[in-house]
Amino acid sequence: MITNILKDKPTRLFLILSGFFVANALIAEIIGVKLFSLEATLGLPAINLKLMGEVYNFNMTAGVLLWPVVFIMTDIINEYYGTKGVRFLSFMTAGLILFAFIIFFLAIRLTPTEFFISSKVNSGVPDMDKAYNQILGQSSLIIVASLIAFLIGQLVDVFTFHRIKKVTGEKKIWLRATGSTLVSQLVDSFVVLFIAFNLGPRIYNPDGNPIWSMNLVLSVCIVNYIYKFIVAIVLTPVIYWIHGVIERYLGHDMAADMKRAAMNR
């Protein structure tokens, strides 16, 4: 049976795209705990962007390296497997991310061996257990905000993609793919910041973290979105390249049939 499944090109393609989709989303969540300076990474001076009376720079989470890729994968899957395919993967991915953080939660509470704690002293890490806990033990508010933002962003992406495709038909791949990504990324950026740093702390804030004002949420959202906007535009040629690879793999007739079926799902 598995041989028949793997021989079926649409099924095999779905498995490959699903693997990349889930892996990218999960990796983005895990590496997102690190904050970095985009300007310093590129060897550029701080931009000092003035927004709403405050000065901001491109200080972002490492997760932004992969989230644009996740939304592009959404559009590719949407193109050939429709809204049902994307929704299935989105909810499955959210469940797997939640499962991963539950495992992290349990792993953090395991009692470490003594030699593990001091195993990286020579590398500048005096307590490996604390380092391990800090990296994997992300704030519950961040996790909840990220999952909600991910699901809402995916649903917005699917809706926008199909609305644009109904108007443009098979033409202008860049418009429906990049356009839906830009809209969904804006929603995703705002939702995660709003829940994690404004709404969440008002409801549940055991650590006494400061509550961000709406101006601050909007300002940081804009800075993050500028980066995501640029990346989405830069990656547009990649979308065409992936489409070309898939068309050659499936064959023009099969690809056309799948895209027609996807629009009706």
Disulfide bonds with the S-S distance in Angstrom:
none
